[in-house]
């Protein structure tokens, strides 16, 4: 079994797109989806949420590397 990191795009400060029909924010929707996927196989998936700030993408992928995930 390959461990997979689910990296949530964007961050809590920069949540980006908002769905017109119900005003749901993309960042929130992606997080709920990633958590639901992880619940199906907790040993196979790790959820990484980017923290806002300079270097956030680099920090997120260092966290991916530290998690032991083979793909992200």
Residue frames as qw, qx, qy, qz and C-alpha x, y, z in Angstrom:
[[0.000, 0.890, 0.456, 0.000, 0.00, 0.00, 0.00],
 [0.414, 0.326, 0.001, 0.850, 1.35, 3.43, -0.96],
 [0.196, -0.659, -0.450, 0.570, 0.92, 6.24, 1.55],
 [0.255, 0.592, 0.397, 0.654, -0.58, 9.33, -0.10],
 [0.162, -0.374, -0.321, 0.855, -0.46, 12.94, 1.11],
 [0.134, 0.759, 0.565, 0.296, -3.53, 15.02, 0.32],
 [0.308, -0.174, -0.118, 0.928, -2.27, 18.62, 0.23],
 [0.133, 0.815, 0.537, -0.174, -5.08, 21.14, 0.62],
 [0.405, 0.431, 0.222, 0.775, -4.59, 23.93, -1.91],
 [0.131, -0.744, -0.063, -0.652, -4.55, 27.50, -0.63],
 [0.347, -0.036, -0.693, 0.631, -4.71, 28.25, 3.11],
 [0.166, -0.659, -0.674, 0.290, -7.00, 29.59, 5.82],
 [0.089, -0.604, -0.054, 0.790, -6.04, 33.19, 5.02],
 [0.261, 0.400, -0.478, -0.737, -6.30, 32.85, 1.22],
 [0.551, 0.149, 0.783, -0.249, -9.32, 30.63, 0.65],
 [0.052, -0.125, 0.652, 0.746, -9.96, 31.66, -2.97],
 [0.292, -0.190, -0.626, -0.698, -13.01, 30.64, -4.97],
 [0.358, 0.142, 0.624, -0.680, -16.53, 30.83, -3.57],
 [0.078, 0.311, 0.886, 0.336, -19.32, 28.72, -5.06],
 [0.219, -0.190, -0.154, -0.945, -22.17, 31.00, -6.12],
 [0.560, -0.364, -0.625, -0.404, -25.04, 28.65, -5.22],
 [0.704, -0.602, -0.376, 0.023, -24.28, 28.30, -1.52],
 [0.049, -0.917, 0.291, -0.269, -21.26, 30.59, -0.88],
 [0.915, -0.339, 0.141, 0.168, -19.12, 27.59, 0.07],
 [0.012, 0.868, -0.468, -0.165, -15.40, 28.36, 0.01],
 [0.787, 0.420, -0.452, -0.028, -13.06, 26.15, -2.03],
 [0.149, 0.483, -0.749, 0.429, -10.56, 25.78, 0.83],
 [0.566, -0.171, 0.554, -0.586, -13.28, 24.50, 3.18],
 [0.896, 0.250, -0.030, -0.366, -14.74, 22.11, 0.61],
 [0.625, 0.495, -0.593, 0.111, -11.31, 20.67, -0.23],
 [0.086, -0.415, 0.748, -0.510, -10.56, 20.14, 3.47],
 [0.744, -0.027, 0.397, -0.537, -13.84, 18.32, 4.12],
 [0.870, 0.383, -0.236, -0.199, -13.23, 16.12, 1.06],
 [0.405, 0.520, -0.702, 0.269, -9.66, 15.29, 2.10],
 [0.353, -0.304, 0.690, -0.555, -10.79, 14.40, 5.63],
 [0.861, 0.129, 0.189, -0.454, -13.52, 12.12, 4.23],
 [0.757, 0.464, -0.460, -0.016, -11.00, 10.35, 1.98],
 [0.127, 0.487, -0.754, 0.422, -8.61, 9.88, 4.92],
 [0.630, -0.195, 0.486, -0.573, -11.39, 8.38, 7.06],
 [0.912, 0.248, -0.151, -0.290, -11.78, 5.59, 4.49],
 [0.912, 0.106, -0.221, 0.328, -8.17, 4.44, 4.98],
 [0.304, -0.946, 0.116, -0.012, -6.38, 6.36, 7.76],
 [0.722, -0.413, 0.405, 0.380, -3.16, 4.36, 7.38],
 [0.635, 0.357, 0.466, 0.503, -2.99, 5.16, 3.67],
 [0.197, 0.772, 0.239, 0.556, -3.69, 8.91, 3.65],
 [0.394, -0.443, -0.311, 0.743, -2.31, 11.96, 5.44],
 [0.163, 0.889, 0.362, 0.226, -3.90, 15.40, 5.10],
 [0.488, -0.160, -0.058, 0.856, -1.56, 18.39, 4.83],
 [0.069, 0.928, 0.366, 0.032, -2.95, 21.90, 5.28],
 [0.509, 0.395, -0.058, 0.763, -0.73, 24.76, 4.15],
 [0.340, -0.708, -0.345, 0.514, -0.04, 27.38, 6.82],
 [0.313, 0.922, 0.148, 0.172, -0.19, 30.97, 5.52],
 [0.370, -0.840, 0.255, 0.306, 3.04, 32.89, 5.12],
 [0.334, 0.750, -0.535, -0.198, 6.25, 33.13, 3.18],
 [0.123, 0.395, -0.910, -0.014, 7.50, 29.72, 2.10],
 [0.707, -0.049, 0.430, -0.559, 4.20, 27.95, 2.77],
 [0.882, 0.336, -0.227, -0.241, 4.49, 25.60, -0.20],
 [0.433, 0.490, -0.708, 0.268, 8.01, 24.55, 0.76],
 [0.318, -0.288, 0.690, -0.583, 6.88, 23.94, 4.36],
 [0.844, 0.099, 0.159, -0.503, 3.93, 21.88, 3.17],
 [0.847, 0.377, -0.370, -0.063, 6.12, 19.64, 1.04],
 [0.149, 0.455, -0.769, 0.424, 8.68, 19.24, 3.83],
 [0.595, -0.130, 0.531, -0.590, 5.73, 18.02, 5.90],
 [0.894, 0.290, -0.142, -0.311, 4.81, 15.63, 3.06],
 [0.559, 0.480, -0.651, 0.183, 8.38, 14.27, 3.05],
 [0.135, -0.356, 0.732, -0.565, 8.37, 13.88, 6.84],
 [0.761, -0.031, 0.247, -0.599, 5.04, 12.00, 6.71],
 [0.430, -0.181, 0.873, 0.141, 6.52, 9.13, 4.71],
 [0.678, 0.576, 0.309, -0.337, 4.04, 9.62, 1.87],
 [0.574, -0.047, 0.607, 0.548, 5.27, 8.37, -1.50],
 [0.169, 0.460, 0.527, 0.694, 2.92, 10.56, -3.55],
 [0.009, -0.478, -0.414, 0.775, 1.15, 13.89, -2.99]]
